[in-house]
Amino acid sequence: MLWAVDAACGIRSAPAGVARADPTGTGECFAMKSTIAAIDFGTSKIVTLVAETSGGQRCDIIGAGKCSYDGFLEGEWNNPADLNDAIHRSIEEAQNQAKRKIREINVGVPGEFTRVYAVETSVSIQGADPQVTPRHVEKIFANADKELGPVRGVVVHRSPAWFMIDGGKKTLEPVGQKGAELKAMVSFVVADTFFLDDVMARLRDMDLTVSGFFSSCTGEAMLYLLEEDRDRTAFLIDIGYLCTDVMAVEGDAVIFQKTLPVGGGHIAADVAEGLSIPLDSAEQIKKEYVYQMPTVSQSYTVPSGDGVKTETFTQEQVAAVLEPRVDEIADMIRECIDDSGIKLRDWSVIYLTGGGLSLNRGGKDYLSAKLGKTVRETVKRTIKMSSPIYASAMGLMDLIIDTIEAHNAPTGGMAGGMKEFFRSLLGG
């Protein structure tokens, strides 16, 4: 089934004549208690979350399921034969924790299976007292749709990076401002039909209905990047196990996204080969590795190949086989940022998340030195599931809830309360 996007707020909806997707799977609005399920496909694990909302004032994660699997690379599943079992185990664990049977579920589309298009367009404002109205905003989105033209795939998200009146200051709240021209940049996230069709068929075989498809990268960026940093354009680097997502974010939109086919798993593989140890032992060293440490102050002890004896490696030995791969990843990230055409200014911020590097002591600073730019950790938005390995799944749930609230907002109104979403989980 092909889906369109509501112009004003980026809500995914069904085409004319098709019932609108209900992300809650309940047919209820936020004024009533409802349950929302979401599944996120990472490069090494599948995470299913079940959230409960009540009266638009509270959202809590009541169930979470995680299952390791072989992931994907370059637009294909690495082990499609075992994928259904991994999906089932992730969902079953979430159901058991939540004590809820999942019948409908929202799906996050990973960056590997999406492309981002940023379109600039404008409309004229006329009349005796020309000022921006919601109708002008609707026309901006309609114009952006036309300028985007036919694309290979399905638009699953659309949102504004900024609006500008008469060449003035960028804003995300143009309605009511006076001027003769409204200009905007609108971002479209387009998902590969292979992913949509394949996942929908797999879930249908499990008697599950897909309520909606959402951009995991967009959700992650909107949840973990501060608004003031997004307004000044920021980059988010998510180094996963097999892939690294590089995203440029402005306003309420991801305006550039590219997936690099390298990640933490490649670091571990180099350690295994370079030290002639099993991959499990290499994974342990990768996780424990401390960047930019004096060679005499750190060593790493892991089981040997026979599983009985242990081997100890110095910092210098590990650095010789580990850091060249990290340097390669940093070079690819820097080249990706340069090729994006988006200029990083002195006040622009680069954020790091994902389990590939951000969990290591000194990892963020090591990447910062390689990029020649300050790299920060993402903001700790939640108490539960606050590890960077859950950033994509938590961002996905944030986006789903924000979409539901925008859908249920009064006509002409703006979704606002759920910007403070997951109030029971917020750390401050």
C-alpha positions in Angstrom: 0.0 0.0 0.0 1.3 3.4 -0.9 1.1 6.3 1.6 1.0 10.1 1.3 1.9 12.7 3.8 -0.3 15.5 5.3 1.2 18.9 4.2 0.9 20.9 7.3 2.7 18.8 9.9 4.3 15.7 8.2 1.7 13.2 9.4 1.6 10.1 7.3 -1.9 9.3 6.0 -3.7 7.1 3.6 -4.6 8.3 0.1 -8.1 9.3 -0.7 -10.5 6.5 -0.2 -8.2 4.6 2.1 -8.7 4.6 5.9 -6.1 6.7 7.8 -3.4 4.7 9.6 -3.9 4.7 13.4 -0.5 4.6 15.0 -2.1 3.6 18.4 -3.8 0.6 16.9 -6.8 1.4 19.2 -8.9 4.0 17.3 -8.6 6.2 20.4 -7.2 9.7 20.7 -4.9 10.9 23.4 -7.8 11.9 25.6 -8.2 8.3 26.5 -5.7 5.7 27.6 -4.1 3.9 24.7 -1.2 1.6 23.9 1.3 2.1 21.2 3.7 -0.5 19.8 6.8 0.1 17.6 9.5 -2.0 16.1 13.0 -0.7 15.2 15.5 -2.5 13.0 19.1 -1.8 13.9 22.1 -3.3 12.2 22.6 -5.9 15.0 19.4 -6.0 17.0 15.7 -5.6 16.6 14.0 -3.6 19.4 10.2 -3.6 20.1 8.7 -1.0 22.4 5.3 -0.9 24.0 4.2 2.5 25.4 1.1 3.5 27.3 -0.3 7.0 27.1 -3.0 8.5 29.3 -4.8 11.8 28.7 -2.0 13.3 26.7 -0.1 14.0 29.9 1.8 10.8 30.4 3.7 8.2 28.3 5.6 5.3 29.8 7.5 2.4 28.3 5.7 -0.7 29.7 7.5 -3.3 27.6 10.7 -3.7 25.7 12.0 -6.6 23.7 15.5 -6.9 22.1 16.8 -9.6 19.9 20.2 -9.9 18.2 20.2 -10.7 14.5 22.5 -10.5 11.5 21.1 -7.1 10.4 21.5 -5.6 6.9 24.1 -4.1 4.7 23.9 -2.2 1.4 20.1 -2.5 1.1 19.8 -6.2 1.8 19.1 -8.5 4.8 22.2 -10.4 5.7 20.3 -13.5 6.8 16.6 -13.2 5.5 15.9 -16.8 6.5 16.3 -16.1 10.2 14.7 -12.7 10.2 11.1 -13.8 11.1 12.3 -15.6 14.2 14.2 -12.5 15.4 11.2 -10.3 14.8 9.0 -12.8 16.7 11.3 -13.0 19.7 11.7 -9.3 20.0 7.9 -8.8 19.9 7.2 -11.7 22.2 9.6 -10.3 24.9 7.9 -6.8 24.7 4.5 -8.4 24.9 5.5 -10.4 28.0 6.8 -7.4 29.8 3.9 -5.2 28.9 1.3 -7.9 29.5 -0.4 -6.8 26.3 -1.0 -8.6 23.1 0.3 -6.6 20.1 -2.0 -6.8 17.2 -1.0 -3.6 15.4 2.5 -2.1 15.2 4.4 0.9 13.9 7.6 0.2 12.0 10.7 2.3 11.9 12.5 2.5 8.5 16.3 2.5 9.0 18.5 5.0 7.3 19.9 2.3 5.1 16.5 2.0 3.4 15.7 5.7 3.1 16.8 8.7 1.0 16.4 12.3 2.0 15.4 15.1 -0.4 15.5 18.8 0.7 13.4 21.1 -1.6 13.3 24.9 -1.5 10.2 26.6 -2.8 8.2 29.8 -2.3 4.8 31.4 -2.6 3.7 35.0 -3.0 1.5 36.7 -0.3 -1.1 39.1 -1.6 -3.9 41.3 -0.3 -4.3 44.7 1.3 -2.7 43.5 4.5 -0.4 40.6 3.3 0.5 38.2 6.0 1.2 34.4 6.2 -1.9 32.2 6.8 -2.1 28.4 7.2 -3.3 28.4 3.6 0.1 29.8 2.5 1.9 27.0 4.4 -0.3 24.4 2.8 0.6 25.9 -0.6 4.3 25.7 0.2 4.0 22.0 0.9 1.9 21.5 -2.3 4.6 23.3 -4.3 7.3 21.3 -2.7 5.5 18.1 -3.6 5.4 19.2 -7.3 9.1 20.2 -7.3 10.1 16.9 -5.7 8.4 15.1 -8.6 8.3 11.3 -9.1 10.7 9.4 -6.8 11.6 5.8 -6.5 10.0 4.7 -3.2 7.4 6.0 -0.8 7.4 9.3 1.1 7.1 8.3 4.8 7.9 11.7 6.3 7.8 15.3 5.3 8.7 18.3 7.5 10.0 21.9 7.3 13.6 22.8 7.9 12.7 26.5 8.0 10.4 29.3 6.7 11.5 32.7 5.6 9.5 35.9 4.9 11.0 38.4 2.4 14.5 37.0 2.9 14.5 37.6 6.6 15.3 35.4 9.6 14.5 31.7 9.4 11.6 30.6 11.5 9.4 27.6 12.1 6.3 29.7 13.0 5.6 31.9 10.0 1.8 32.2 10.4 0.8 35.8 11.2 4.0 37.4 10.0 3.7 40.1 7.3 5.4 40.1 4.0 5.2 39.6 0.3 6.9 36.2 -0.1 7.1 33.1 2.0 10.0 30.8 1.2 10.7 27.4 2.8 12.9 24.3 2.8 10.9 21.1 3.0 12.5 17.7 3.7 11.1 14.5 2.3 12.2 11.1 3.6 11.6 8.4 1.0 11.6 4.7 1.9 12.5 1.8 -0.3 9.5 -0.2 -1.4 11.6 -3.4 -0.8 11.8 -2.7 2.9 8.1 -1.7 3.2 6.7 -4.6 1.3 9.0 -7.2 2.9 8.4 -6.1 6.5 4.7 -5.7 5.9 4.5 -9.3 4.5 6.5 -10.7 7.3 4.4 -9.1 10.0 1.2 -10.0 8.2 2.3 -13.6 8.3 2.5 -13.2 12.1 -1.1 -11.8 12.2 0.2 -8.3 12.8 -1.1 -5.2 11.1 1.3 -2.4 10.2 -0.2 0.9 11.5 2.4 3.1 10.0 5.9 3.5 8.7 8.2 6.2 10.2 11.7 7.4 9.6 13.9 6.2 12.5 16.6 8.7 11.7 14.2 11.6 11.9 12.8 10.5 15.2 16.3 10.0 16.7 17.4 13.5 15.5 14.3 15.3 16.8 14.5 13.6 20.2 18.2 13.9 21.0 19.3 17.1 19.3 18.5 20.4 21.1 16.2 22.8 19.3 18.7 25.6 19.4 21.4 23.4 17.9 19.0 22.2 15.1 18.1 25.8 14.4 21.8 26.5 13.7 22.2 23.2 11.7 23.7 20.2 13.4 25.1 16.8 12.4 24.2 13.6 14.2 26.6 10.6 13.7 25.1 7.2 14.7 27.8 4.5 14.6 26.1 1.2 14.7 27.4 -2.3 14.4 27.5 -2.7 10.6 26.5 0.8 9.4 27.1 4.5 10.3 24.3 7.0 9.7 25.4 10.6 9.0 22.6 13.1 9.3 22.4 16.9 8.9 19.5 18.4 10.8 18.0 21.8 10.5 14.8 23.0 12.2 12.3 20.1 12.4 13.9 18.2 9.5 16.7 15.9 8.5 18.0 17.7 5.4 20.8 15.2 4.5 21.3 11.6 5.3 23.8 9.0 4.2 24.5 5.5 5.4 28.1 4.4 5.4 28.8 0.6 5.2 31.1 0.5 8.3 30.5 0.3 12.0 31.6 -1.2 15.3 31.4 -4.7 14.0 34.2 -3.9 11.5 36.4 -2.6 14.3 35.9 -5.9 16.3 36.6 -8.0 13.1 39.9 -6.1 12.6 40.9 -6.8 16.3 40.0 -10.5 15.9 42.2 -10.8 12.8 45.0 -8.6 14.0 45.4 -10.4 17.4 44.4 -13.8 16.2 41.6 -14.2 18.7 37.9 -15.2 18.5 35.4 -12.6 17.5 33.7 -12.8 20.9 37.0 -11.9 22.6 37.6 -9.1 20.1 34.2 -7.7 20.9 35.1 -7.6 24.5 38.3 -5.7 23.8 36.5 -3.3 21.5 34.0 -2.5 24.2 36.6 -2.0 26.9 39.1 -0.1 24.7 40.1 3.3 26.1 41.0 5.9 23.5 44.0 8.2 23.9 45.4 6.4 26.9 49.2 6.1 27.6 50.4 2.8 26.3 51.8 1.7 29.7 48.6 2.2 31.7 46.1 -0.1 30.1 45.9 -3.8 29.2 43.2 -6.1 28.0 42.7 -9.7 29.1 40.3 -12.1 27.2 39.8 -15.8 26.9 42.0 -17.5 24.3 40.7 -19.6 21.4 40.4 -22.7 23.6 38.1 -20.9 26.0 40.2 -21.9 29.1 43.4 -19.9 29.0 43.5 -16.2 28.9 45.6 -13.8 26.8 46.6 -10.3 27.8 47.3 -7.5 25.2 48.9 -4.1 25.8 47.3 -0.8 24.8 49.9 -0.5 22.1 49.1 -3.9 20.6 45.4 -3.2 20.5 45.8 0.3 19.2 47.9 -1.0 16.3 45.0 -3.1 15.0 42.0 -1.2 16.2 42.6 2.5 15.6 43.3 2.3 11.8 39.7 1.1 11.3 38.4 3.9 13.5 40.5 6.4 11.6 39.0 5.0 8.3 35.5 5.5 9.7 36.4 9.1 10.8 37.8 9.8 7.3 34.6 8.5 5.7 32.4 10.6 8.0 34.5 13.7 7.3 34.3 13.1 3.5 30.5 12.5 3.8 30.1 15.9 5.7 32.2 17.7 3.1 30.3 16.1 0.2 26.9 17.0 1.7 27.3 20.6 0.7 26.2 21.7 4.1 28.7 24.1 5.7 29.5 23.6 9.3 29.9 27.0 11.0 31.8 27.7 14.2 28.5 27.4 16.2 27.4 24.2 14.5 27.5 21.1 16.6 28.3 17.4 15.8 26.6 14.8 18.1 27.6 11.2 18.4 25.4 8.2 19.4 25.1 4.5 18.7 27.0 1.6 20.3 30.0 1.6 17.9 32.1 4.3 19.5 30.1 6.5 21.9 30.2 3.9 24.8 34.0 3.9 24.8 35.9 6.1 27.2 37.6 8.7 25.1 35.8 7.6 21.9 34.0 10.9 21.4 37.2 13.0 21.9 39.1 10.7 19.6 36.5 11.2 16.8 36.5 15.0 17.5 40.3 15.1 17.0 40.0 13.2 13.7 37.2 15.4 12.4 38.8 18.7 13.6 35.4 19.7 15.1 33.9 19.4 18.6 31.9 16.3 19.0 29.3 16.0 21.8 27.3 13.2 23.3 23.6 13.4 22.7 21.4 14.8 25.4 20.2 12.3 28.0 16.5 12.6 27.5 15.3 9.5 29.4 16.0 7.6 32.6 14.9 4.3 31.2 16.7 2.9 28.2 19.1 5.8 28.1 22.0 3.9 26.5 23.0 5.1 23.0 22.2 1.6 21.7 18.5 2.4 22.2 18.7 5.9 20.6 17.0 4.9 17.4 14.2 3.0 19.0 13.4 5.7 21.5 13.5 8.4 18.8 11.1 6.3 16.7 8.6 6.1 19.6 9.0 9.9 20.1 8.2 10.6 16.5 5.1 8.3 16.5 3.7 10.0 19.6 4.4 13.4 18.2 2.6 12.4 15.0 -0.4 11.2 16.9 -0.6 14.4 18.9 -0.3 16.6 15.8 -3.0 14.5 14.2 -5.3 15.0 17.1 -4.5 18.8 17.5 -7.5 21.1 16.7 -7.6 22.4 13.1 -5.1 25.3 12.8 -3.5 24.3 16.1 0.1 23.3 16.7 1.2 20.2 18.6 3.1 21.3 21.6 2.5 19.3 24.8 4.2 16.2 23.6 7.4 18.1 22.9 7.8 17.3 26.6 6.9 13.7 25.9 7.8 10.7 28.0 7.3 12.8 31.1 7.6 9.8 33.3 10.9 9.0 31.8 12.5 12.5 31.5 15.7 13.0 33.5 15.1 16.7 33.9 
